[in-house]
Structures are given as structure tokens and as C-alpha cells.
Amino acid sequence: MPSTELFWTFLIAISLLTITPGVDTLLVMRNTARGGLKDGVMSSFGICSGLFVHAALSAVGISLILLQTAWAFALLKWVGAAYLVWLGIASLRQAFSKKADHTPVRKEPSTALPAAGDYRPWRSFREGLLSNVLNPKTALFYMAFLPQFIDPQGAAFSQSIALAAVHFVLAMVWQTVVAGMVLHSRRWVARPGLKRLMHGLTGGVFVALGARLAVTQP
């Protein structure tokens, strides 16, 4: 681990990064509205698990290779962009699906938890993991950010994994809070009209983010 001073600097910086809204937050919100708290938390677990992949790649220098090799970076960028567009299209399909109008809304007191929707653990984990791993901006961030807090006298791999573990905990806590906030609003979000609107908005944002990523220059 880095020195105490460096560690606190890392903690502050990574905390600010964690609470900054982005694709990961949007995915957790969408999936929580889709399948309940378990869906959001499992999606977050997949997202945060991807952090270890980026940490490992950064430690062995593969991220540097991706940055210096134009075709490799371009490939990763296009795959990530295509995945975001795919998520967006899936949300848009739900927004325009006639089934959304027939989703029953439970009439319960505001303190009761809404019924979970279509929750599939592996699907939630896979969506979160791929969303994070296929994001070249995360790979580049880890490549540029983590080395600043690595002690060159120690093992770079173990230090990178340890710092990723700190990020994992922070991100899981924050995204679980976000999922909880969405869960408490599901009583209104589950209404057919608002549900369509939410799927339409999130789908449009995912498609726009994917298109923007595709045209972004390294």
C-alpha cells in the first residue's frame, strides 16, 4: 500500500470519482427500476468486479499497450460503444413495448417495498461487468491514476489490486444507496406512463453515450 498521505489523497480522489454520475450509475438505476434492489445491487457487483480487471491490466502494462496501439484501442472503443448502444436499444424496446402498459402496480402503503420485476442474477452481473470492462475511459483512467499511488519499491500488482479493492467497497456502498433511492421511488416509477418514460430516457442516453464514445478520439 502507498504511504498514509498518498492513501488519503487516493481515497478523496476516488470518492469524488465514485459519486460522479456516469454510465455505471445510470445502469444501476435502470436495473433497479427493472428488477428491484437485488437487480441493482447485483449490477453494481458486476460493475465493481470490473475494477479488478482494469487494475490487473494497468499493473501488467496492457492498458499502456492499448493506448499506444491504435487498432487495439479502436477495437476496445468500438466494442464498448456497441455494448452501450445495445443496452440503449434494449431500454427503448421496453419503452415502446405494449407489455409495459399491462404491468400491475401494487397498491400498498408507501412504506411497503414494491414487488421486484424480471430479476435474473447472471444477467444483472453480466451487464454490470461488461459495462465497466468494455469502457476504455475506465481503462485509461486506471492506467493514468493508479500508478501515482504505487510504491515502486513494492509489488505493483498487489498494490493495484488493493487500491481497486478500496474503490470496490466505495462504489458498492454508493451504488447500493443509489439503488435504494430508486427502489423507494418505484411505486411511482412502476406506473406504465412513467415506466415508459424512464426506459425511453435511459435508452436514449445509453445510445447517445455509445455514439459519443464511438466518435471520441483517444
SULBEL-V301091 format. One record per residue. RES is the residue in three letters. PSI is psi in whole degrees, 0 to 359 (none if undefined). Layout:
# SULBEL-V301091
[[RES,PSI] [RES,PSI]]
This chain:
# SULBEL-V301091
[[MET,152] [PRO,175] [SER,164] [THR,318] [GLU,315] [LEU,323] [PHE,317] [TRP,326] [THR,316] [PHE,316] [LEU,316] [ILE,313] [ALA,316] [ILE,331] [SER,317] [LEU,320] [LEU,319] [THR,319] [ILE,357] [THR,122] [PRO,140] [GLY,199] [VAL,319] [ASP,314] [THR,318] [LEU,320] [LEU,318] [VAL,318] [MET,315] [ARG,314] [ASN,329] [THR,317] [ALA,331] [ARG,313] [GLY,10] [GLY,186] [LEU,319] [LYS,321] [ASP,314] [GLY,317] [VAL,318] [MET,323] [SER,318] [SER,321] [PHE,320] [GLY,315] [ILE,310] [CYS,331] [SER,328] [GLY,338] [LEU,325] [PHE,327] [VAL,313] [HIS,322] [ALA,318] [ALA,316] [LEU,320] [SER,319] [ALA,323] [VAL,1] [GLY,8] [ILE,326] [SER,324] [LEU,322] [ILE,318] [LEU,322] [LEU,321] [GLN,339] [THR,107] [ALA,316] [TRP,325] [ALA,317] [PHE,318] [ALA,319] [LEU,312] [LEU,320] [LYS,316] [TRP,324] [VAL,315] [GLY,318] [ALA,317] [ALA,323] [TYR,319] [LEU,317] [VAL,320] [TRP,317] [LEU,318] [GLY,316] [ILE,322] [ALA,318] [SER,319] [LEU,324] [ARG,321] [GLN,324] [ALA,325] [PHE,5] [SER,138] [LYS,339] [LYS,332] [ALA,333] [ASP,346] [HIS,13] [THR,118] [PRO,143] [VAL,120] [ARG,128] [LYS,93] [GLU,166] [PRO,154] [SER,341] [THR,347] [ALA,149] [LEU,135] [PRO,155] [ALA,141] [ALA,151] [GLY,225] [ASP,91] [TYR,120] [ARG,110] [PRO,313] [TRP,321] [ARG,316] [SER,314] [PHE,315] [ARG,316] [GLU,316] [GLY,315] [LEU,311] [LEU,323] [SER,323] [ASN,312] [VAL,325] [LEU,10] [ASN,104] [PRO,336] [LYS,324] [THR,319] [ALA,315] [LEU,324] [PHE,314] [TYR,323] [MET,320] [ALA,331] [PHE,308] [LEU,317] [PRO,337] [GLN,341] [PHE,14] [ILE,130] [ASP,115] [PRO,342] [GLN,346] [GLY,185] [ALA,118] [ALA,321] [PHE,310] [SER,324] [GLN,319] [SER,317] [ILE,320] [ALA,317] [LEU,322] [ALA,326] [ALA,321] [VAL,315] [HIS,321] [PHE,311] [VAL,312] [LEU,315] [ALA,321] [MET,316] [VAL,311] [TRP,314] [GLN,332] [THR,321] [VAL,316] [VAL,316] [ALA,320] [GLY,321] [MET,319] [VAL,321] [LEU,317] [HIS,343] [SER,1] [ARG,335] [ARG,328] [TRP,321] [VAL,330] [ALA,348] [ARG,138] [PRO,313] [GLY,313] [LEU,327] [LYS,318] [ARG,316] [LEU,317] [MET,315] [HIS,321] [GLY,316] [LEU,312] [THR,321] [GLY,316] [GLY,320] [VAL,317] [PHE,316] [VAL,317] [ALA,319] [LEU,319] [GLY,318] [ALA,320] [ARG,320] [LEU,322] [ALA,328] [VAL,357] [THR,132] [GLN,142] [PRO,none]]
